[in-house]
Amino acid sequence: MIDGSRRIAVKKQVTASFFAMAAIFFLATSPMAEGPAGPLEQAPEAQTTSPGQCQELVALLAEQDQKNSREFRQIKREIAALAQEVAEPGMREILGGVGYIFGLVGVAAYVVSRNKKGGEGGH
Amino acid sequence: MHISDGVLPATVTIASYAAALAGAAWSLKQVRNEDLPKIAVVTSSFFVASLIHLPFGPTSVHLILPGIVGALLGPASFISIALGLFLQSILFQFGGLTALGANTLMMGVPALFCGLLFRGIRGTTALRHGIAGAICGGLGTALAAMILAGFLTTAGEDFFGVAKLALAAHVPVFIIEAGVSAFAMLFLFRVKPELLGTGRYGG
């Protein structure tokens, strides 16, 4: 029961998270790839690029986090609504209970009528 | 207005079960054979009534109907309420099975009392029936709230605090219940007066 706009939002989020993951992967792997190379030559370059990249990433992650928490809140609300719906007795329980009552009283009436027959010799 | 499992101490639970069983046995003895269909209908109404939520201001309340059950069934109302509550507790999880005795006493005793009161104060006119219905409906619910407070006292609560809270929380119920009972009695008096006030106490 996901409507169109929410599906688009989910799709957007999936792509955003894909980019974020790619960025993290790149960040994680890049020092290792640069590791064997000359540290003296690479170090200044890494220092100049990483602050900007980091800020970008932090912003991306923060945005991502916000989106996720919004989505979680929505899902939690839906779960609560569903739980309430499940806890409420439905038509089946109500009709079943009414049926029980009539059935039990019917049995009582039957027993009474049998007793009457036995005592008075026919009814 | 249901007491849940594990609220009351064990001694009270057992004592209330014993009292409720004795009441049910006494009530069953008072049942006249020709009243059985009426008992079935009234029990079903009582069983379903607590599911009908009436909007009242910001919240919603549901009917309990001890007044109407008492007025219609008289001494048989106790067994009717015991059966209705039993089915509610196993089908809807309204109130626990262990608290069934206490719940039955809580609604059954007001119903018996209302039945007695209704027989005493109903006159022969429609208006008096309506007034009697309103009094029984409101008073029955108030009595149930008082008994609820009494039971909760045994669980270690302060009686007057709980009683005040229970009564305050049920004020809308008293009003709606009184209105519904009055209309039900007026209607029944007009269309089927022989339904009202049958069954004799202590017969």
Interface residues (C-beta under 8 A of the other chain):
Chain A: A87 P89 E93 I94 G96 G97 V98 Y100 I101 F102 L104 V105 G106 A108 A109 V112 K116
Chain B: N33 L36 P37 I39 A40 T43 S44 F47 V48 L51 L83 G84 L87 Q88 L91 F92 Q93
